[in-house]
Amino acid sequence: MEKMKLGVNSAMFDGHTPEVAFQTVREAGFAYIELVYNQGYVGQLDPALFGQENAARINDLKQQTGLKMHALGCTINLAAPDAVEQFRQRVAFARLIGARYLNACTARRDNRAALIENLRQMAPIAEDAGCILCIENGGDPDYDAFAVAEDGFALLEAVRLSSCGI
């Protein structure tokens, strides 16, 4: 069994530069950081955040501070009409920065059908990239399609019934 690895979620540094976040996390004695670009939670998300220039900046910060990164926080409305394309962009960015796990909340419960359809399309994108989409139940009414464990199991079963190979 792999040993537990503790890291710091960078959401608490909203409004500060990534340099401040990375240096503070390092000075606190952690070895891992989860970079967080959560739509609706952390500042305004400029699409350039997911580009090669920012990936190079993040990789430089990782090297300067010695921090490692396994996860990217990237909550979007997973039921939105453009969610699959947004997810594709985040997967590409995650690969550039060496993050394998993409953490995201879901959508509103009343958008469950669109959520499931989008997840069915996202699963092979993640799989092809060697990434794993980790669905969170963030306790937010905007993302209440997964509020309790039973909701998560039901989503997994609904997506598994597709031909995406999950």
One Martini backbone bead per residue (centre of mass of N, CA, C, O) as a GRO file, in nm:
protein
  166
    1MET     BB    1   0.097   0.036   0.021
    2GLU     BB    2   0.063   0.357  -0.006
    3LYS     BB    3   0.163   0.630   0.122
    4MET     BB    4   0.075   0.901   0.264
    5LYS     BB    5   0.007   1.229   0.111
    6LEU     BB    6   0.066   1.550   0.205
    7GLY     BB    7  -0.112   1.851   0.126
    8VAL     BB    8  -0.188   2.162  -0.043
    9ASN     BB    9  -0.442   2.371  -0.101
   10SER     BB   10  -0.446   2.675  -0.299
   11ALA     BB   11  -0.713   2.834  -0.231
   12MET     BB   12  -0.603   3.008   0.019
   13PHE     BB   13  -0.436   3.196  -0.214
   14ASP     BB   14  -0.635   3.380  -0.304
   15GLY     BB   15  -0.479   3.678  -0.439
   16HIS     BB   16  -0.217   3.530  -0.481
   17THR     BB   17   0.061   3.422  -0.579
   18PRO     BB   18   0.215   3.134  -0.662
   19GLU     BB   19   0.476   3.199  -0.520
   20VAL     BB   20   0.355   3.226  -0.239
   21ALA     BB   21   0.227   2.951  -0.219
   22PHE     BB   22   0.473   2.770  -0.264
   23GLN     BB   23   0.657   2.889  -0.041
   24THR     BB   24   0.466   2.844   0.199
   25VAL     BB   25   0.436   2.540   0.174
   26ARG     BB   26   0.734   2.478   0.205
   27GLU     BB   27   0.781   2.627   0.482
   28ALA     BB   28   0.565   2.428   0.624
   29GLY     BB   29   0.676   2.124   0.514
   30PHE     BB   30   0.576   2.050   0.245
   31ALA     BB   31   0.567   1.841  -0.071
   32TYR     BB   32   0.264   1.919  -0.151
   33ILE     BB   33   0.048   2.041  -0.423
   34GLU     BB   34  -0.272   2.180  -0.502
   35LEU     BB   35  -0.382   2.305  -0.775
   36VAL     BB   36  -0.633   2.577  -0.800
   37TYR     BB   37  -0.905   2.596  -1.062
   38ASN     BB   38  -1.206   2.700  -0.953
   39GLN     BB   39  -1.500   2.753  -1.064
   40GLY     BB   40  -1.635   2.997  -0.841
   41TYR     BB   41  -1.392   2.997  -0.609
   42VAL     BB   42  -1.130   3.112  -0.779
   43GLY     BB   43  -1.159   3.361  -0.902
   44GLN     BB   44  -1.067   3.435  -1.218
   45LEU     BB   45  -1.076   3.240  -1.521
   46ASP     BB   46  -0.827   3.233  -1.727
   47PRO     BB   47  -0.749   3.052  -2.002
   48ALA     BB   48  -0.432   3.092  -1.966
   49LEU     BB   49  -0.396   2.899  -1.723
   50PHE     BB   50  -0.406   2.643  -1.951
   51GLY     BB   51  -0.130   2.706  -2.060
   52GLN     BB   52   0.204   2.685  -2.137
   53GLU     BB   53   0.307   2.930  -1.978
   54ASN     BB   54   0.189   2.847  -1.702
   55ALA     BB   55   0.314   2.568  -1.690
   56ALA     BB   56   0.604   2.672  -1.678
   57ARG     BB   57   0.569   2.829  -1.416
   58ILE     BB   58   0.487   2.590  -1.238
   59ASN     BB   59   0.739   2.417  -1.295
   60ASP     BB   60   0.936   2.622  -1.177
   61LEU     BB   61   0.817   2.623  -0.892
   62LYS     BB   62   0.863   2.330  -0.832
   63GLN     BB   63   1.169   2.342  -0.861
   64GLN     BB   64   1.236   2.573  -0.658
   65THR     BB   65   1.069   2.422  -0.406
   66GLY     BB   66   1.023   2.094  -0.439
   67LEU     BB   67   0.748   2.045  -0.531
   68LYS     BB   68   0.470   1.839  -0.565
   69MET     BB   69   0.225   1.701  -0.818
   70HIS     BB   70  -0.100   1.523  -0.847
   71ALA     BB   71  -0.310   1.772  -0.836
   72LEU     BB   72  -0.613   1.922  -0.983
   73GLY     BB   73  -0.819   2.183  -0.931
   74CYS     BB   74  -1.132   2.172  -1.157
   75THR     BB   75  -1.396   2.311  -1.117
   76ILE     BB   76  -1.698   2.258  -1.289
   77ASN     BB   77  -1.975   2.244  -1.479
   78LEU     BB   78  -2.045   1.916  -1.574
   79ALA     BB   79  -2.332   2.011  -1.734
   80ALA     BB   80  -2.227   2.181  -1.937
   81PRO     BB   81  -2.202   2.229  -2.273
   82ASP     BB   82  -1.866   2.293  -2.233
   83ALA     BB   83  -1.731   2.077  -2.038
   84VAL     BB   84  -1.564   1.893  -2.222
   85GLU     BB   85  -1.373   2.114  -2.325
   86GLN     BB   86  -1.275   2.209  -2.051
   87PHE     BB   87  -1.161   1.936  -1.967
   88ARG     BB   88  -0.959   1.899  -2.194
   89GLN     BB   89  -0.789   2.145  -2.109
   90ARG     BB   90  -0.720   2.040  -1.819
   91VAL     BB   91  -0.579   1.782  -1.902
   92ALA     BB   92  -0.352   1.911  -2.061
   93PHE     BB   93  -0.244   2.073  -1.821
   94ALA     BB   94  -0.193   1.844  -1.624
   95ARG     BB   95   0.026   1.713  -1.796
   96LEU     BB   96   0.225   1.959  -1.794
   97ILE     BB   97   0.236   1.946  -1.452
   98GLY     BB   98   0.195   1.640  -1.339
   99ALA     BB   99  -0.114   1.580  -1.314
  100ARG     BB  100  -0.346   1.307  -1.254
  101TYR     BB  101  -0.553   1.451  -1.069
  102LEU     BB  102  -0.899   1.555  -1.109
  103ASN     BB  103  -1.073   1.786  -0.922
  104ALA     BB  104  -1.442   1.772  -0.892
  105CYS     BB  105  -1.733   1.883  -0.907
  106THR     BB  106  -2.040   1.881  -1.042
  107ALA     BB  107  -2.380   1.954  -1.009
  108ARG     BB  108  -2.691   1.990  -1.042
  109ARG     BB  109  -2.943   1.776  -0.987
  110ASP     BB  110  -3.124   1.890  -1.237
  111ASN     BB  111  -2.846   1.804  -1.428
  112ARG     BB  112  -2.787   1.492  -1.438
  113ALA     BB  113  -2.807   1.404  -1.737
  114ALA     BB  114  -2.578   1.589  -1.840
  115LEU     BB  115  -2.364   1.485  -1.652
  116ILE     BB  116  -2.356   1.194  -1.753
  117GLU     BB  117  -2.295   1.253  -2.047
  118ASN     BB  118  -2.027   1.400  -1.992
  119LEU     BB  119  -1.883   1.173  -1.835
  120ARG     BB  120  -1.883   0.976  -2.075
  121GLN     BB  121  -1.683   1.168  -2.237
  122MET     BB  122  -1.452   1.212  -2.021
  123ALA     BB  123  -1.335   0.935  -1.952
  124PRO     BB  124  -1.162   0.885  -2.215
  125ILE     BB  125  -0.988   1.135  -2.188
  126ALA     BB  126  -0.855   1.059  -1.923
  127GLU     BB  127  -0.751   0.780  -2.001
  128ASP     BB  128  -0.571   0.868  -2.246
  129ALA     BB  129  -0.397   1.064  -2.034
  130GLY     BB  130  -0.367   0.924  -1.743
  131CYS     BB  131  -0.623   1.016  -1.591
  132ILE     BB  132  -0.821   1.124  -1.298
  133LEU     BB  133  -1.149   1.164  -1.209
  134CYS     BB  134  -1.245   1.347  -0.916
  135ILE     BB  135  -1.527   1.332  -0.731
  136GLU     BB  136  -1.690   1.578  -0.545
  137ASN     BB  137  -1.853   1.674  -0.226
  138GLY     BB  138  -1.861   2.013  -0.143
  139GLY     BB  139  -2.136   2.135  -0.015
  140ASP     BB  140  -2.275   2.266  -0.271
  141PRO     BB  141  -2.564   2.375  -0.426
  142ASP     BB  142  -2.425   2.378  -0.721
  143TYR     BB  143  -2.317   2.058  -0.633
  144ASP     BB  144  -2.577   1.832  -0.558
  145ALA     BB  145  -2.541   1.552  -0.722
  146PHE     BB  146  -2.313   1.513  -0.479
  147ALA     BB  147  -2.385   1.469  -0.135
  148VAL     BB  148  -2.378   1.156  -0.111
  149ALA     BB  149  -2.272   0.843  -0.148
  150GLU     BB  150  -2.515   0.742  -0.318
  151ASP     BB  151  -2.470   0.946  -0.547
  152GLY     BB  152  -2.196   0.839  -0.635
  153PHE     BB  153  -2.282   0.551  -0.704
  154ALA     BB  154  -2.498   0.634  -0.914
  155LEU     BB  155  -2.306   0.777  -1.108
  156LEU     BB  156  -2.118   0.543  -1.163
  157GLU     BB  157  -2.334   0.354  -1.275
  158ALA     BB  158  -2.433   0.537  -1.508
  159VAL     BB  159  -2.155   0.551  -1.649
  160ARG     BB  160  -2.089   0.245  -1.667
  161LEU     BB  161  -2.329   0.181  -1.874
  162SER     BB  162  -2.152   0.264  -2.071
  163SER     BB  163  -1.896   0.249  -2.339
  164CYS     BB  164  -1.627   0.377  -2.183
  165GLY     BB  165  -1.486   0.161  -1.968
  166ILE     BB  166  -1.544   0.191  -1.642
   0.00000   0.00000   0.00000
